[in-house]
Amino acid sequence: MQAYANFLAQESQRQEIDARPDGATHLEITAGSVVRAKQVGERYGTRTKVGTLDRVLLGASPILGASTGVLGSYLTSPLVVACFALSMAAFVFTIVLLLKRRLL
């Protein structure tokens, strides 16, 4: 409930700042701006702030996928097979975490 109230307050403030005429110095949140903020929330939903771990996972996922694909083409020695298995496990782990956090 508090998160929704914070969202409405921030969105109302953002809309009021966008519509404020030049020279106005006071913030004026009206019922109309709250209704528009509610409509924005219903139409687009609320987005949580992306954390550092999420950014790392989003960046590592394509890198690990590409390295897994390249290593899969050169399975000639036990070292490459071990690196391929490790890369594949890390790739699957990042995908599972991203799906769990609903970022994919």
N, CA, C and O atoms as a GROMACS GRO file, in nm:
protein
  416
    1MET      N    1   0.082  -0.118   0.000
    1MET     CA    2   0.000   0.000   0.000
    1MET      C    3   0.088   0.126   0.000
    1MET      O    4   0.060   0.222  -0.071
    2GLN      N    5   0.193   0.121   0.082
    2GLN     CA    6   0.283   0.236   0.089
    2GLN      C    7   0.355   0.258  -0.043
    2GLN      O    8   0.376   0.371  -0.085
    3ALA      N    9   0.394   0.149  -0.108
    3ALA     CA   10   0.462   0.162  -0.237
    3ALA      C   11   0.371   0.224  -0.341
    3ALA      O   12   0.415   0.306  -0.421
    4TYR      N   13   0.244   0.187  -0.340
    4TYR     CA   14   0.147   0.245  -0.434
    4TYR      C   15   0.125   0.393  -0.405
    4TYR      O   16   0.118   0.474  -0.497
    5ALA      N   17   0.115   0.428  -0.278
    5ALA     CA   18   0.099   0.569  -0.241
    5ALA      C   19   0.221   0.649  -0.282
    5ALA      O   20   0.207   0.761  -0.332
    6ASN      N   21   0.340   0.595  -0.263
    6ASN     CA   22   0.463   0.663  -0.306
    6ASN      C   23   0.464   0.681  -0.458
    6ASN      O   24   0.504   0.787  -0.508
    7PHE      N   25   0.422   0.577  -0.531
    7PHE     CA   26   0.416   0.587  -0.676
    7PHE      C   27   0.322   0.699  -0.719
    7PHE      O   28   0.357   0.780  -0.805
    8LEU      N   29   0.202   0.704  -0.659
    8LEU     CA   30   0.106   0.808  -0.694
    8LEU      C   31   0.161   0.947  -0.664
    8LEU      O   32   0.144   1.040  -0.743
    9ALA      N   33   0.227   0.960  -0.550
    9ALA     CA   34   0.283   1.091  -0.514
    9ALA      C   35   0.393   1.133  -0.610
    9ALA      O   36   0.397   1.248  -0.654
   10GLN      N   37   0.482   1.041  -0.645
   10GLN     CA   38   0.592   1.075  -0.736
   10GLN      C   39   0.540   1.105  -0.876
   10GLN      O   40   0.585   1.200  -0.940
   11GLU      N   41   0.445   1.024  -0.924
   11GLU     CA   42   0.392   1.047  -1.058
   11GLU      C   43   0.312   1.177  -1.064
   11GLU      O   44   0.320   1.250  -1.163
   12SER      N   45   0.236   1.208  -0.958
   12SER     CA   46   0.163   1.334  -0.953
   12SER      C   47   0.259   1.453  -0.954
   12SER      O   48   0.236   1.553  -1.022
   13GLN      N   49   0.367   1.440  -0.878
   13GLN     CA   50   0.466   1.547  -0.874
   13GLN      C   51   0.532   1.564  -1.009
   13GLN      O   52   0.554   1.677  -1.054
   14ARG      N   53   0.565   1.454  -1.076
   14ARG     CA   54   0.628   1.461  -1.207
   14ARG      C   55   0.535   1.529  -1.307
   14ARG      O   56   0.579   1.613  -1.386
   15GLN      N   57   0.406   1.493  -1.305
   15GLN     CA   58   0.311   1.554  -1.397
   15GLN      C   59   0.291   1.702  -1.366
   15GLN      O   60   0.276   1.783  -1.458
   16GLU      N   61   0.290   1.736  -1.238
   16GLU     CA   62   0.270   1.877  -1.201
   16GLU      C   63   0.390   1.960  -1.244
   16GLU      O   64   0.373   2.074  -1.289
   17ILE      N   65   0.509   1.907  -1.230
   17ILE     CA   66   0.629   1.980  -1.273
   17ILE      C   67   0.629   1.998  -1.424
   17ILE      O   68   0.668   2.104  -1.473
   18ASP      N   69   0.585   1.896  -1.499
   18ASP     CA   70   0.579   1.908  -1.644
   18ASP      C   71   0.478   2.012  -1.689
   18ASP      O   72   0.500   2.081  -1.789
   19ALA      N   73   0.367   2.025  -1.616
   19ALA     CA   74   0.261   2.116  -1.657
   19ALA      C   75   0.271   2.253  -1.591
   19ALA      O   76   0.189   2.341  -1.620
   20ARG      N   77   0.368   2.273  -1.505
   20ARG     CA   78   0.381   2.398  -1.430
   20ARG      C   79   0.422   2.512  -1.524
   20ARG      O   80   0.514   2.496  -1.605
   21PRO      N   81   0.355   2.625  -1.513
   21PRO     CA   82   0.396   2.739  -1.597
   21PRO      C   83   0.528   2.798  -1.548
   21PRO      O   84   0.567   2.778  -1.432
   22ASP      N   85   0.595   2.868  -1.635
   22ASP     CA   86   0.722   2.932  -1.598
   22ASP      C   87   0.699   3.032  -1.486
   22ASP      O   88   0.602   3.109  -1.490
   23GLY      N   89   0.786   3.032  -1.389
   23GLY     CA   90   0.778   3.128  -1.280
   23GLY      C   91   0.706   3.075  -1.158
   23GLY      O   92   0.716   3.135  -1.050
   24ALA      N   93   0.632   2.966  -1.170
   24ALA     CA   94   0.563   2.909  -1.054
   24ALA      C   95   0.665   2.841  -0.965
   24ALA      O   96   0.748   2.764  -1.012
   25THR      N   97   0.659   2.870  -0.837
   25THR     CA   98   0.761   2.817  -0.746
   25THR      C   99   0.706   2.713  -0.649
   25THR      O  100   0.784   2.638  -0.590
   26HIS      N  101   0.576   2.706  -0.632
   26HIS     CA  102   0.519   2.613  -0.535
   26HIS      C  103   0.461   2.490  -0.605
   26HIS      O  104   0.402   2.500  -0.713
   27LEU      N  105   0.478   2.376  -0.542
   27LEU     CA  106   0.424   2.252  -0.592
   27LEU      C  107   0.276   2.246  -0.557
   27LEU      O  108   0.239   2.267  -0.442
   28GLU      N  109   0.192   2.217  -0.655
   28GLU     CA  110   0.048   2.210  -0.632
   28GLU      C  111  -0.006   2.079  -0.689
   28GLU      O  112  -0.028   2.066  -0.809
   29ILE      N  113  -0.027   1.983  -0.600
   29ILE     CA  114  -0.081   1.855  -0.639
   29ILE      C  115  -0.233   1.864  -0.628
   29ILE      O  116  -0.287   1.891  -0.520
   30THR      N  117  -0.301   1.843  -0.739
   30THR     CA  118  -0.447   1.851  -0.740
   30THR      C  119  -0.506   1.712  -0.758
   30THR      O  120  -0.434   1.615  -0.785
   31ALA      N  121  -0.636   1.703  -0.741
   31ALA     CA  122  -0.704   1.574  -0.759
   31ALA      C  123  -0.689   1.525  -0.902
   31ALA      O  124  -0.678   1.405  -0.927
   32GLY      N  125  -0.689   1.618  -0.996
   32GLY     CA  126  -0.672   1.579  -1.137
   32GLY      C  127  -0.537   1.516  -1.164
   32GLY      O  128  -0.528   1.420  -1.241
   33SER      N  129  -0.431   1.567  -1.102
   33SER     CA  130  -0.299   1.507  -1.125
   33SER      C  131  -0.290   1.369  -1.060
   33SER      O  132  -0.220   1.282  -1.111
   34VAL      N  133  -0.360   1.349  -0.948
   34VAL     CA  134  -0.361   1.216  -0.886
   34VAL      C  135  -0.436   1.118  -0.973
   34VAL      O  136  -0.395   1.002  -0.986
   35VAL      N  137  -0.547   1.161  -1.033
   35VAL     CA  138  -0.624   1.074  -1.123
   35VAL      C  139  -0.540   1.038  -1.245
   35VAL      O  140  -0.540   0.923  -1.288
   36ARG      N  141  -0.469   1.136  -1.302
   36ARG     CA  142  -0.382   1.107  -1.417
   36ARG      C  143  -0.269   1.014  -1.378
   36ARG      O  144  -0.232   0.927  -1.456
   37ALA      N  145  -0.215   1.029  -1.257
   37ALA     CA  146  -0.110   0.939  -1.210
   37ALA      C  147  -0.163   0.798  -1.195
   37ALA      O  148  -0.094   0.701  -1.228
   38LYS      N  149  -0.286   0.785  -1.146
   38LYS     CA  150  -0.348   0.653  -1.132
   38LYS      C  151  -0.367   0.590  -1.269
   38LYS      O  152  -0.345   0.470  -1.286
   39GLN      N  153  -0.408   0.669  -1.368
   39GLN     CA  154  -0.426   0.617  -1.503
   39GLN      C  155  -0.294   0.571  -1.563
   39GLN      O  156  -0.288   0.468  -1.631
   40VAL      N  157  -0.188   0.646  -1.537
   40VAL     CA  158  -0.055   0.605  -1.585
   40VAL      C  159  -0.015   0.473  -1.520
   40VAL      O  160   0.037   0.384  -1.587
   41GLY      N  161  -0.039   0.461  -1.389
   41GLY     CA  162  -0.006   0.337  -1.319
   41GLY      C  163  -0.084   0.218  -1.369
   41GLY      O  164  -0.030   0.108  -1.379
   42GLU      N  165  -0.213   0.238  -1.401
   42GLU     CA  166  -0.294   0.129  -1.452
   42GLU      C  167  -0.255   0.092  -1.594
   42GLU      O  168  -0.260  -0.026  -1.631
   43ARG      N  169  -0.217   0.190  -1.673
   43ARG     CA  170  -0.183   0.164  -1.813
   43ARG      C  171  -0.044   0.101  -1.826
   43ARG      O  172  -0.027   0.002  -1.898
   44TYR      N  173   0.053   0.157  -1.757
   44TYR     CA  174   0.191   0.113  -1.775
   44TYR      C  175   0.244   0.030  -1.660
   44TYR      O  176   0.349  -0.033  -1.673
   45GLY      N  177   0.176   0.029  -1.548
   45GLY     CA  178   0.224  -0.044  -1.432
   45GLY      C  179   0.337   0.030  -1.363
   45GLY      O  180   0.381   0.136  -1.410
   46THR      N  181   0.381  -0.024  -1.255
   46THR     CA  182   0.492   0.036  -1.182
   46THR      C  183   0.616  -0.047  -1.207
   46THR      O  184   0.609  -0.169  -1.218
   47ARG      N  185   0.728   0.018  -1.216
   47ARG     CA  186   0.854  -0.052  -1.237
   47ARG      C  187   0.940  -0.036  -1.114
   47ARG      O  188   0.953   0.073  -1.058
   48THR      N  189   0.998  -0.146  -1.074
   48THR     CA  190   1.088  -0.139  -0.961
   48THR      C  191   1.224  -0.090  -1.009
   48THR      O  192   1.258  -0.103  -1.127
   49LYS      N  193   1.300  -0.036  -0.920
   49LYS     CA  194   1.433   0.013  -0.954
   49LYS      C  195   1.525  -0.107  -0.976
   49LYS      O  196   1.528  -0.200  -0.896
   50VAL      N  197   1.600  -0.102  -1.084
   50VAL     CA  198   1.691  -0.211  -1.117
   50VAL      C  199   1.816  -0.198  -1.031
   50VAL      O  200   1.881  -0.094  -1.031
   51GLY      N  201   1.848  -0.304  -0.959
   51GLY     CA  202   1.963  -0.302  -0.871
   51GLY      C  203   2.092  -0.338  -0.943
   51GLY      O  204   2.093  -0.369  -1.062
   52THR      N  205   2.201  -0.334  -0.869
   52THR     CA  206   2.333  -0.365  -0.925
   52THR      C  207   2.341  -0.510  -0.969
   52THR      O  208   2.394  -0.540  -1.076
   53LEU      N  209   2.289  -0.602  -0.887
   53LEU     CA  210   2.292  -0.743  -0.924
   53LEU      C  211   2.214  -0.767  -1.052
   53LEU      O  212   2.255  -0.846  -1.137
   54ASP      N  213   2.101  -0.699  -1.067
   54ASP     CA  214   2.022  -0.714  -1.189
   54ASP      C  215   2.098  -0.665  -1.311
   54ASP      O  216   2.093  -0.727  -1.418
   55ARG      N  217   2.168  -0.554  -1.297
   55ARG     CA  218   2.248  -0.503  -1.409
   55ARG      C  219   2.360  -0.600  -1.446
   55ARG      O  220   2.388  -0.622  -1.563
   56VAL      N  221   2.423  -0.656  -1.345
   56VAL     CA  222   2.531  -0.753  -1.369
   56VAL      C  223   2.475  -0.876  -1.441
   56VAL      O  224   2.535  -0.924  -1.536
   57LEU      N  225   2.361  -0.925  -1.395
   57LEU     CA  226   2.301  -1.042  -1.458
   57LEU      C  227   2.259  -1.013  -1.601
   57LEU      O  228   2.279  -1.096  -1.690
   58LEU      N  229   2.200  -0.896  -1.624
   58LEU     CA  230   2.159  -0.860  -1.760
   58LEU      C  231   2.278  -0.843  -1.853
   58LEU      O  232   2.268  -0.872  -1.972
   59GLY      N  233   2.391  -0.798  -1.800
   59GLY     CA  234   2.511  -0.785  -1.883
   59GLY      C  235   2.582  -0.917  -1.903
   59GLY      O  236   2.637  -0.942  -2.011
   60ALA      N  237   2.582  -1.002  -1.802
   60ALA     CA  238   2.654  -1.128  -1.809
   60ALA      C  239   2.582  -1.232  -1.895
   60ALA      O  240   2.646  -1.319  -1.954
   61SER      N  241   2.452  -1.224  -1.902
   61SER     CA  242   2.375  -1.325  -1.974
   61SER      C  243   2.415  -1.338  -2.121
   61SER      O  244   2.443  -1.449  -2.165
   62PRO      N  245   2.418  -1.230  -2.200
   62PRO     CA  246   2.459  -1.248  -2.340
   62PRO      C  247   2.607  -1.286  -2.355
   62PRO      O  248   2.644  -1.357  -2.449
   63ILE      N  249   2.690  -1.239  -2.265
   63ILE     CA  250   2.832  -1.273  -2.272
   63ILE      C  251   2.851  -1.422  -2.247
   63ILE      O  252   2.924  -1.490  -2.319
   64LEU      N  253   2.784  -1.473  -2.143
   64LEU     CA  254   2.795  -1.616  -2.113
   64LEU      C  255   2.733  -1.700  -2.224
   64LEU      O  256   2.784  -1.807  -2.256
   65GLY      N  257   2.623  -1.654  -2.282
   65GLY     CA  258   2.562  -1.728  -2.392
   65GLY      C  259   2.654  -1.736  -2.513
   65GLY      O  260   2.666  -1.841  -2.576
   66ALA      N  261   2.719  -1.626  -2.545
   66ALA     CA  262   2.811  -1.626  -2.659
   66ALA      C  263   2.933  -1.713  -2.632
   66ALA      O  264   2.977  -1.787  -2.719
   67SER      N  265   2.987  -1.703  -2.511
   67SER     CA  266   3.104  -1.785  -2.481
   67SER      C  267   3.069  -1.934  -2.479
   67SER      O  268   3.150  -2.018  -2.519
   68THR      N  269   2.948  -1.967  -2.434
   68THR     CA  270   2.905  -2.107  -2.437
   68THR      C  271   2.894  -2.156  -2.581
   68THR      O  272   2.936  -2.267  -2.613
   69GLY      N  273   2.838  -2.073  -2.668
   69GLY     CA  274   2.826  -2.112  -2.808
   69GLY      C  275   2.961  -2.130  -2.875
   69GLY      O  276   2.979  -2.225  -2.952
   70VAL      N  277   3.055  -2.042  -2.848
   70VAL     CA  278   3.188  -2.053  -2.907
   70VAL      C  279   3.262  -2.176  -2.853
   70VAL      O  280   3.322  -2.252  -2.929
   71LEU      N  281   3.256  -2.194  -2.722
   71LEU     CA  282   3.324  -2.310  -2.663
   71LEU      C  283   3.261  -2.440  -2.709
   71LEU      O  284   3.330  -2.541  -2.721
   72GLY      N  285   3.130  -2.440  -2.735
   72GLY     CA  286   3.064  -2.561  -2.784
   72GLY      C  287   3.112  -2.603  -2.921
   72GLY      O  288   3.098  -2.719  -2.959
   73SER      N  289   3.167  -2.510  -2.997
   73SER     CA  290   3.218  -2.542  -3.131
   73SER      C  291   3.357  -2.604  -3.127
   73SER      O  292   3.401  -2.662  -3.226
   74TYR      N  293   3.427  -2.591  -3.015
   74TYR     CA  294   3.566  -2.638  -3.006
   74TYR      C  295   3.585  -2.737  -2.892
   74TYR      O  296   3.673  -2.718  -2.808
   75LEU      N  297   3.506  -2.841  -2.887
   75LEU     CA  298   3.518  -2.941  -2.780
   75LEU      C  299   3.623  -3.044  -2.817
   75LEU      O  300   3.590  -3.158  -2.850
   76THR      N  301   3.749  -3.004  -2.811
   76THR     CA  302   3.857  -3.093  -2.853
   76THR      C  303   3.940  -3.147  -2.737
   76THR      O  304   4.000  -3.253  -2.750
   77SER      N  305   3.943  -3.076  -2.626
   77SER     CA  306   4.025  -3.122  -2.513
   77SER      C  307   3.941  -3.120  -2.386
   77SER      O  308   3.838  -3.054  -2.379
   78PRO      N  309   3.986  -3.193  -2.285
   78PRO     CA  310   3.912  -3.194  -2.158
   78PRO      C  311   3.902  -3.056  -2.093
   78PRO      O  312   3.803  -3.026  -2.027
   79LEU      N  313   4.003  -2.972  -2.111
   79LEU     CA  314   3.999  -2.837  -2.055
   79LEU      C  315   3.888  -2.754  -2.119
   79LEU      O  316   3.816  -2.682  -2.050
   80VAL      N  317   3.873  -2.764  -2.250
   80VAL     CA  318   3.768  -2.690  -2.319
   80VAL      C  319   3.631  -2.742  -2.280
   80VAL      O  320   3.536  -2.665  -2.264
   81VAL      N  321   3.619  -2.874  -2.263
   81VAL     CA  322   3.492  -2.934  -2.220
   81VAL      C  323   3.457  -2.885  -2.080
   81VAL      O  324   3.340  -2.856  -2.052
   82ALA      N  325   3.555  -2.876  -1.991
   82ALA     CA  326   3.531  -2.827  -1.855
   82ALA      C  327   3.490  -2.680  -1.858
   82ALA      O  328   3.398  -2.640  -1.786
   83CYS      N  329   3.557  -2.599  -1.940
   83CYS     CA  330   3.521  -2.458  -1.953
   83CYS      C  331   3.381  -2.443  -2.012
   83CYS      O  332   3.303  -2.356  -1.970
   84PHE      N  333   3.349  -2.528  -2.109
   84PHE     CA  334   3.216  -2.526  -2.168
   84PHE      C  335   3.109  -2.560  -2.063
   84PHE      O  336   3.006  -2.493  -2.056
   85ALA      N  337   3.133  -2.661  -1.983
   85ALA     CA  338   3.037  -2.700  -1.879
   85ALA      C  339   3.019  -2.589  -1.776
   85ALA      O  340   2.907  -2.560  -1.734
   86LEU      N  341   3.129  -2.527  -1.737
   86LEU     CA  342   3.122  -2.417  -1.641
   86LEU      C  343   3.048  -2.297  -1.700
   86LEU      O  344   2.966  -2.234  -1.632
   87SER      N  345   3.076  -2.265  -1.825
   87SER     CA  346   3.009  -2.154  -1.891
   87SER      C  347   2.860  -2.182  -1.908
   87SER      O  348   2.777  -2.092  -1.891
   88MET      N  349   2.827  -2.304  -1.942
   88MET     CA  350   2.686  -2.341  -1.959
   88MET      C  351   2.612  -2.333  -1.826
   88MET      O  352   2.499  -2.285  -1.820
   89ALA      N  353   2.674  -2.380  -1.718
   89ALA     CA  354   2.611  -2.374  -1.586
   89ALA      C  355   2.590  -2.229  -1.543
   89ALA      O  356   2.484  -2.195  -1.489
   90ALA      N  357   2.688  -2.143  -1.566
   90ALA     CA  358   2.676  -2.002  -1.530
   90ALA      C  359   2.567  -1.935  -1.614
   90ALA      O  360   2.492  -1.853  -1.562
   91PHE      N  361   2.559  -1.969  -1.742
   91PHE     CA  362   2.457  -1.911  -1.830
   91PHE      C  363   2.317  -1.951  -1.784
   91PHE      O  364   2.228  -1.867  -1.775
   92VAL      N  365   2.298  -2.078  -1.755
   92VAL     CA  366   2.167  -2.125  -1.708
   92VAL      C  367   2.132  -2.060  -1.575
   92VAL      O  368   2.017  -2.023  -1.552
   93PHE      N  369   2.231  -2.046  -1.487
   93PHE     CA  370   2.208  -1.983  -1.357
   93PHE      C  371   2.161  -1.838  -1.373
   93PHE      O  372   2.068  -1.795  -1.305
   94THR      N  373   2.226  -1.762  -1.463
   94THR     CA  374   2.185  -1.622  -1.482
   94THR      C  375   2.045  -1.614  -1.543
   94THR      O  376   1.967  -1.526  -1.506
   95ILE      N  377   2.013  -1.703  -1.636
   95ILE     CA  378   1.880  -1.702  -1.696
   95ILE      C  379   1.774  -1.734  -1.592
   95ILE      O  380   1.669  -1.669  -1.589
   96VAL      N  381   1.800  -1.832  -1.506
   96VAL     CA  382   1.704  -1.866  -1.401
   96VAL      C  383   1.684  -1.750  -1.305
   96VAL      O  384   1.571  -1.719  -1.268
   97LEU      N  385   1.793  -1.684  -1.265
   97LEU     CA  386   1.780  -1.568  -1.176
   97LEU      C  387   1.704  -1.454  -1.242
   97LEU      O  388   1.622  -1.388  -1.177
   98LEU      N  389   1.729  -1.429  -1.369
   98LEU     CA  390   1.657  -1.323  -1.440
   98LEU      C  391   1.510  -1.355  -1.453
   98LEU      O  392   1.426  -1.265  -1.440
   99LEU      N  393   1.477  -1.480  -1.479
   99LEU     CA  394   1.336  -1.519  -1.486
   99LEU      C  395   1.270  -1.508  -1.350
   99LEU      O  396   1.154  -1.467  -1.339
  100LYS      N  397   1.344  -1.545  -1.247
  100LYS     CA  398   1.289  -1.536  -1.111
  100LYS      C  399   1.262  -1.391  -1.071
  100LYS      O  400   1.164  -1.362  -1.003
  101ARG      N  401   1.349  -1.301  -1.114
  101ARG     CA  402   1.332  -1.158  -1.085
  101ARG      C  403   1.240  -1.089  -1.185
  101ARG      O  404   1.217  -0.969  -1.176
  102ARG      N  405   1.189  -1.166  -1.281
  102ARG     CA  406   1.097  -1.116  -1.385
  102ARG      C  407   1.158  -1.004  -1.468
  102ARG      O  408   1.091  -0.905  -1.498
  103LEU      N  409   1.283  -1.020  -1.504
  103LEU     CA  410   1.349  -0.922  -1.590
  103LEU      C  411   1.359  -0.968  -1.734
  103LEU      O  412   1.402  -0.892  -1.821
  104LEU      N  413   1.319  -1.092  -1.762
  104LEU     CA  414   1.317  -1.141  -1.900
  104LEU      C  415   1.175  -1.161  -1.945
  104LEU      O  416   1.152  -1.202  -2.059
   0.00000   0.00000   0.00000
